[in-house]
Amino acid sequence: MTRQHDGVASSVVDRFPAKHLAKPEIRQLPEAPTSTWRIIGPGVVAAGVGLASGEFVLFPYIASQVGLVFVWAALVGLATQFFINMEIERYTLATGETALTGFSRFWRHWGLVFAVLALFANLWPGWVTSSATLVTYLWGGDVKWIAMGMLLVIGLILTLAPVVYVALERAEMLKVAAVAVLLVVGAFVAISADAWGDVPKIVTDASIPAESLGFALLLGALAFAGAGGGQNLVQSNWIRDKGFGMGRYVPRIASPVTGKPEAAPSTGFIFEPTDENLGRWRAWWRFANREQLYTFVLITFLSIMFTSLLAYSTVFGRDDVANGIAFLQVEGNVLGETVGGWFRTLFWAIGAFALFAAALGIVDYTGRLVADVIKTAYAPKAKESSLYFGIVWGLVLVGCVIVVAGFAQPLVLLVISASVGGVMMFVYSALLIMLNRKVLPEQIRIKGVRLGVLAWSFALFGVLSVLTIIDQVKKF
């Protein structure tokens, strides 16, 4: 190497704070694939995990109460999350480290803060109990025991899959395909011509019906359309396991039973900003943006628009619906009366599978976040796979205890779950700006419009956090 080359390498590495973590290793940026289809996956996983009670209950409930006037908010929320996700991906593409590891470079315990918040937000197995409830609509049975069985199945899926990400990706792709079937069939047989004719109202009558539904509820729907909270952060882990960018140098989480776990470093890598590497970077950045836009954003928005149209077409104006899982029972019964019992069965069956797949993804991403934090900041010699599986089974067993004991969702936990996502996104929007401005080489750091959107995100989730907390405190 020439002295100039040594100086460039040194300056790239020296930008990384090394008080708490070792500096990254210099490596070449791997070549980007020539076809977008080869890297499709993380965005589908994000869409699959994110399509949960919000998309199946919250937005349809809003449509059942006030019509289509608030569907526009889903697109605004998804656009905001697209830019958040891409800034999370930017750091991992460039370093192979997760965003949480990057945050921990500024303060050792940032990762722990987000891991604890994610645990609190996801401790209550609400998605599993919702899925189990839909199963009882179909075939009867006891929600408690069905939910416990589902939790155990989730633990086994995540434990026995040789490569966990591959199993998760396949499950979420199957879920998205099932939702697409429901969308296509429902578009022809369940959504009325009048409802289709009212689609332009999404734009022409766009409004914020706060007087009818409350400002905090609407702002929450806008902000959390698609994902939210810790799920956005785990984009780092998912693209790394898919082999995006410098993540190709990091081993994937493998089963301790059927896989072959590999030793993995606690910290990542960085490339020198040579012409060759920057050319590869531009290709990776282009592919990553397309993958996220064509999958996460498009799939989620079409799903929200369809479920909202379905609710608008069937239960708009009824006063016997509520913002909860019982909403799907009312809607399913109406669909059975207007379309036929076969479509009611299809609606509930796909809804049950969709919520189960969401629970699978939520347990996975919580395990990934916590394991990543422990290994990176506190136990660098530990195997991330072992930590991951311990956390997964801890979540499964705690969920079983909660469900079998018959506890109703504790009010304190409800408040935490409602508030924690907004607080997390408020904080990490600011941290992402700092991370991608101060640490990454100048040629690839955040700037321009993307910087402005992250500032908007910081302000949006700050307001959301305050409004949600105030709204919940008033209920005590």
HELIX and SHEET records of a PDB file:
HELIX    1   1 ARG A    3  ASP A   14  1                                  12    
HELIX    2   2 THR A   36  ILE A   39  5                                   4    
HELIX    3   3 PRO A   42  GLY A   50  1                                   9    
HELIX    4   4 SER A   53  SER A   53  1                                   1    
HELIX    5   5 GLY A   54  LEU A   58  3                                   5    
HELIX    6   6 PHE A   59  VAL A   66  1                                   8    
HELIX    7   7 TRP A   72  THR A   95  1                                  24    
HELIX    8   8 ALA A   99  PHE A  106  1                                   8    
HELIX    9   9 TRP A  110  ASN A  122  1                                  13    
HELIX   10  10 GLY A  126  TRP A  139  1                                  14    
HELIX   11  11 VAL A  143  LEU A  160  1                                  18    
HELIX   12  12 VAL A  164  VAL A  189  1                                  26    
HELIX   13  13 ALA A  193  GLY A  197  1                                   5    
HELIX   14  14 LYS A  201  THR A  204  1                                   4    
HELIX   15  15 ALA A  210  LEU A  213  1                                   4    
HELIX   16  16 PHE A  215  ALA A  223  1                                   9    
HELIX   17  17 GLY A  230  LEU A  233  1                                   4    
HELIX   18  18 GLN A  235  LYS A  242  1                                   8    
HELIX   19  19 GLY A  245  TYR A  249  5                                   5    
HELIX   20  20 ASP A  275  GLN A  292  1                                  18    
HELIX   21  21 LEU A  293  VAL A  297  3                                   5    
HELIX   22  22 LEU A  298  VAL A  315  1                                  18    
HELIX   23  23 ALA A  326  THR A  338  1                                  13    
HELIX   24  24 GLY A  341  VAL A  373  1                                  33    
HELIX   25  25 ILE A  374  TYR A  378  3                                   5    
HELIX   26  26 GLU A  384  VAL A  404  1                                  21    
HELIX   27  27 LEU A  411  LYS A  438  1                                  28    
HELIX   28  28 GLU A  442  ILE A  444  5                                   3    
HELIX   29  29 GLY A  448  VAL A  473  1                                  26    
SHEET    1   A 2 GLU A  25  ILE A  26  0                                        
SHEET    2   A 2 PHE A 269  ILE A 270  1                                        
END                                                                             
